[in-house]
Amino acid sequence: DIPPTFLKALKSKALTELLDIFNSSFRGADVPQIWRNATIIPLLKAKKPASRLDSFRPISLTSCVVKVMERMIAERIYHMAETRGWFNKIQAGFRKGRNCVDQILRLVQ
């Protein structure tokens, strides 16, 4: 697996190559199998007995390369939603630069 420090140290040319790989995967809707692998670790919930199975929640450890690609895709979808008007104009939740205060002010007015 590639450590995050390696990705942070990449220079412009290597980042461009990585972006080309991500774009190719995105356009072709083809994610390499190794990127889909995860190590699942059971994490004990706070104040729950370790003797019960439902006291654990699964945590999936995935590649940091995949996490970078996931973030890139999420940002692209968000940008498309904002620029193409997919959000209702009064929606504030889960939008950059807006919060619940916007909705409270709207109700008060």
C-alpha positions, 0 to 999 in steps of 0.5 A, spaced: 500 500 500 502 507 498 503 511 504 499 518 505 506 521 506 508 518 499 502 522 495 504 528 499 511 528 496 509 527 489 511 533 484 507 536 479 508 531 473 507 525 478 500 528 480 498 529 473 500 522 472 495 520 478 490 524 475 490 521 469 489 514 472 483 517 476 480 520 470 481 514 466 478 509 471 472 515 472 471 515 465 471 508 464 467 506 470 473 501 472 475 501 478 481 496 479 480 490 484 485 492 489 482 499 490 476 495 492 479 491 497 479 493 505 481 491 511 475 490 516 476 491 523 471 491 529 471 497 533 468 496 540 462 502 541 463 506 547 460 503 554 458 497 550 460 490 553 465 486 548 461 480 550 456 482 545 457 482 537 452 488 536 457 492 541 462 493 535 461 497 529 465 495 522 471 500 520 473 499 513 481 501 512 482 502 505 487 505 500 489 512 501 489 512 493 482 510 493 480 516 499 483 521 494 479 519 488 473 518 492 474 525 495 475 528 487 469 524 485 465 527 491 468 534 489 466 533 482 459 531 483 458 537 488 461 542 483 456 539 478 450 540 483 452 547 485 453 549 478 447 546 474 442 547 479 441 540 482 440 543 489 433 547 491 435 554 492 433 554 499 437 548 501 442 550 506 444 543 509 450 540 506 452 546 502 459 550 503 458 557 505 451 555 508 448 553 515 442 552 519 443 559 521 441 561 514 434 557 515 433 560 522 433 567 519 429 565 513 424 562 518 424 568 522 423 573 516 
